[in-house]
Amino acid sequence: MTETPPPLRARAEIDLGALRANVRTLRARVAPHVQLMAVVKADAYGHGAVRCARAALEAGADWLGTATPHEALALRAAGITDARILCWLWTPGDPWAAGIEAGLDMTVSGMWALREVTQAARETGRTARIQLKADTGLGRNGCQPADWPELVGEALKAQKDGLVTVTGLWSHFACADEPGHPSIASQLDVFRSMLDYAEKAGVEPEVRHIANSPATLTLPDTHFDLVRPGIAMYGVSPSPELGTSADFGLRPVMSLIGSVALVKEVPAGHGVSYGHHYVTETETTLGLIPLGYADGIPRHASGRGPVLVGGRIRRAAGRVAMDQFVVDLGGDAVEPGAVAVLFGPGDRGEPTAEDWAQAADTIAYEIVTRIGPRVPRVYVNG
């Protein structure tokens, strides 16, 4: 089924058929016993969490992953009631009781979190499902190796009391997107050591996992019981050094499309946008693209951001403003209402999210995730 996009100022076109194909491709890269968690945090990296979660489950994903409990609870409220959902970024006072009642798997990285989740279990009279996260070298969330024995011991005591069930042990890579980085082997050694300690102490996890998108694609010895592809599921390569999306058999899911709002002739020497960082060299035509940094277009791509208009790649002329930016059409005859493709899969001559990332000195993750709510998501191949 294809939904016909309405005429809009701009839209983010989300190809759910591509997403389902990407999930199947990722599944094919892991052993049959390895489960797949579709990471749909940050509104599915800007693609729309509910629709993408459903499509991923349809394509064979076993779990869903979110950062915050509020993201996970929103999926439950939308009717995704049967899938296992892991959420990992908790802060003191977060809704542990609601998470327990919603049947979430909740990450515990320190003693404060274990105390809060066990208290919520007592209050609800239900057993909480928790996963213990190890900091194996990323230095972000997770329990340090020195504190691991205490956390494991106290979690086992809570499990014996019927307050929690430890369903998983996991960690996260720092540099899996950098081929051969020495931290990869180091983290893997630490992870295996922390797994060994927990399992000898009596933890019997359903799943052990550390593999993110780049590890899923290139490091099969990191797959354990479950992989957690995020950006790869949306058809974006986690690192140009590892390969392009096409190299991995993935297709970008989001296309960002605008409608040219205005075309006008201007003389040579005409300044364009704030600060006049761009001045026309000759008499030319300018096209107005009704998207700006309030919509997620990076201001850092001013003067460099590529757009396909009238069959040719144009560059943002001058500053990207809050709601709009300008392209120099070079005198070409382009009518108002013409399609302007900022990025897409790239197989029709349009730029890609990676092209915008290079123009803005950032990563493609940020390009797709930052597209704001003022840009409607239009789903195709649903």
N, C-alpha and C positions, 0 to 999 in steps of 0.2 A: 504494500500500500504506500502510495506517495501522496502527501498532503501538499496541495498547491500553495506556495508561499503567497501571502497577500502583498500588495504594493506597500512598501514600508520605507521610511527614511533610511533605515538600516536593519539588518537582521544577522543573527548568527545561525547559520543553517547547520543543523546537527544530523548527520547521516547515521541513523541507528543500524542500518544494514552494515556499514563499515565497522561500527563498534562490535557488532556480533561476530563479524568475520575476524576481527582482531583478537577477540577472546578465544575463538577456536584456534587461531594460529598460535597463540601463546600456550594454550593447553597442549598443543601438539609438540611443543618444545620441552615438555617435562614428562617424566615417567608416569605411567598410568596410575600409580598409587599416590602421586603427589596432588594435593588439592590446590585449588586456585582461589585466591581472594581478590575480588574486584574492588580496588580502592576508589571510593567515590567521595572522598573528603573535598572540602572547598567547592561545594556544589558540583561535584564531579569535574574538578579542574575547570570550572566555568561552563560545562556542557549541560548541566541540569541533572541533579542527583537522582531524582525519582525515576525519570525516564531511562537514564543510563543504567541505573541499578537493575531495573526490570529487564532491560535488553541484555545485560551481562548475565543475569540468572537464566534467561531463556537460552543463551548460548552455552551454558554449562558451567558458569562460575559456581563454586561451592559456598563461598563466604562473601560478605561485603565488609569493607573497612572504612571507618571514618576517623577523623582526628578527634572531634569533640563529642561528648555525649548528646549534646543538643542536635547535632547532625544525625546521629543514630536514632534518636527518639523521633525526629521528623520523618525518617523512613518508615518507622513503625506506624506513625500516625497516618501516613499515606497509604497504608494497607499492606506494606511488605512485612508480613507477620511471621512467616515460616523460616526465612533465611537466617543463618547465623550471622551476627554482626559483631565485629570487634571494634571498640573505640579506645583510643590510647591517650588522649591529652586531657587529663583531669586536673582540676585545681581544687583546693580546699573549699568545701561547701557545695560542690557540684551535686547534681541529683542522683546520688547513688541508689536511693530507694526506688526511684522511677526506673533506673537502669535494671535493677533486679527484677522489678515487676514486668518490664518489657522483655526480659530474657536476653539481655545483652551479655556479651563477653567483655569484661572490663579490665583494663590494664592497671596493674599495680607496680609502681616503680620504687616505692619507698614505704617506710613504716607508717608515716602519717596516712597514706592512702589505705593501707591495710586496716588501720584502726577505723577509718571512716566507713569503709565498706562492710566491715564486720558489725559495726554499730547499726548500719542500715539493715543488715540481714536480721539482726535481733528485732528491730522495730517492725519489719515486714513479716517476720516469721517464715522467711523463705531463704533458700540457699543461693548465695551469689556465685556466679561463674566468673572466675578471674584468671588472667594470664599474667605471669611475672615477666617483666621486661628487664633485660640485662644491658648495662652500658659496657659494651665490649671495646670501646675506643672512640665512639663518635663524640662523647663528651656532652651529650644533650640530655634527653630524657633517658631513664633507665637506672638500674641499681648498680653501683660500683662493685667490683669483685670483692673488695674488703668488707662490704656490707651485705653481700649475698647470703652468707650462712645464717645471719640473723633473720633476714626476710624470708628465706626458705623455711627455716625452723618455725617461725611464728605462723606462716601460712599453713604449714602442716598441722600445727596445733588447732588453728581455726577450722581446718578441714575435718579434723577428728571430732570437733565439737559440732559439726554439721552446719557451720556458718558459711563456708565457701567450698567450692570445688575448683581445684587448680586445673584448668583445661589446656593451658599452653605455656610454653617457655619461648621467649623470642628476643630478638635484637634487631639492629639496623646498621647498615654499612655507611661509612663516611665517604668512601672514594670508589665505589664499585663502577662508577662511570668513567674512571681513569684506568685504562688497561695497564695491568702490571704494577699498579701502585702497591708498595709494600704493606700498607695498612690492611689490605684485603686479607692476605694470609695471616697477619697478626690477629685481626679481629676474629677470623674463623677459628684460630687456635684457642683464643680466650672463650669464644662461645662454646666450643666443644668441652672445654674444661668446666665451665659453669653448668652446662647441661649434665655433665658427668656427676658433678657434686650434687645437684638437685635430685637426679634420678637415684643415686645411691642413698640419699637421705629419705627417699620414699615417694617422691613426686612421680606420678604416672601420667604425663601429659598426653592429651589427644593429638596435639600438633606442636612441632618445634619448627621455628621459621626465622629466617633472616634475609631472604632474597627479595630485593625490590626489583624494579623494572630492569635495570642494567644487569643485575645478577641473574634474573630469570632468563635473559636473552643470551648471556655469554659465560656464565659460571655454573655449570650443571652440578658441581660438587657442593654447591651452597643451597640446593633446593630442599633438602630434608623432607618434611612432611607436607609443606605448603609454601607456595610462592605468592608474593603480593605485588603484582604489576599495577602501577598507577598510570603514569604518563604514556607508557607503551600501549595501554588499552585504548587510548584515544588517538593512536596512530602517529604519535610524535616520538621521534628517536630521543632516548634519554641523554645521548651525547653524540655529536657529529664524529668524534674520534672512534666510536664503536661502529658506526655505520648509519646510513640514512634509514628512514622509515621503509623505503622500498627494499633496501638490503635485507631487512628482517621480515619482509612480506606483510607489512602493516600499511594501512591507509589512514591518513588524517581524517578525523571525524568532523571537525568544525571548519566551516567556510564563513568568513566575515565579509559581508556584502553591503555596500551602500548605494544610494541613488544620488547621482550628481544633482546638486541643488540649484546651481547657477553656472552659466557659462557667459563670459564677457570678454570683449577685446580691450586690451590696454596698450598704451604706447611703450616704447623703449624707455628705460630708466624709471619704471614704476616700481615702487616698493611694495612688498607683499608681506602681510601679517605683522605681528608685533615685533618691534625692534628693527624692521627692515633688514633682516639678515639675508634676505633674497631680494635682488633687484633685477627686473627683466633686462636682458641684453638687447632685445629687439622688440618690435611690435609683435604681440603674441596674444593668445587666448588663455584665460585662466579658468579652471574648473573648481568649483567649491564642493568639498566632500563633507557631508554633515555628521562627522564623527570627530571627537576630540578626546582630550585626556580624561574628561569626566566619564567617557564611555570605555576607558581603558587603553586608548591609543597612547603609546609612550611618548612623552614630550622629548625624551632623549633621542628619539628618531627624527626629530625636526631636520629637514633638509636631506634626509636619507631614506625615510620610509617608502617602500615601493607599493604601487597600486596599478592594477590593470584597468585601464580606461580606453575605450575605443580601439581595442586590439593591440595596444602598446603599453609597456611598463612606463609609468611616470613616477616621479619622486616628489615627496612632500616638499613644496616650495616655501621656505621660511618656517616660522614657528608653528608647531601644532598647538592650537588654542584649546580652551576648555570644551568647546562644542563642535569645532570644525577645523579643517585645514584646507590648503589650496594646493592644486597641482598645476604645473605649467603644461598646457596642451600643445604648445608649439605651433599654434595656428590651425590645428586640426579641427575639423567640423564635428563637434560632439554636441548633442542636444541635451538640454536639461532633462533629467529623468533617466539618463543613460546609466548602465550598470557599472559600478566601480567595485572591483574585487580586491580587497586588501590582502587576504590570504585564503588558501584552500589547499587541496591535495597537491597542486602544482602540475598536474598532468594536462591541463588545458592552457598552459602558458602563464597562469597566475602565480604571484609570489606565494611562499609558504610561511608558516609561523616561524620557522627557522630563519628565513630571510629577514623578517622583522626583528627577531632576536639579535641577529648580527648588526642590523642597523641601529639598534638601541643598546648594544653592548650588554646584553643580558642573555637569558636562556629561554627556550621556547616554552617551558613550563609557565613562566610568568606571562608570556604573551597571551596564551589562551585563558589562563586563570583570571587575569585582571579584567577581561571584558565584562563591563558592568551591567547592572539590572535594567538600565535604560535601553539596552539593546535586546529586543525580544528574541527568544530561542524558537526557531521554527524547525520542527522535526520532520524528516523525510525518511522513507523506507522503514516506517514504524511497524 
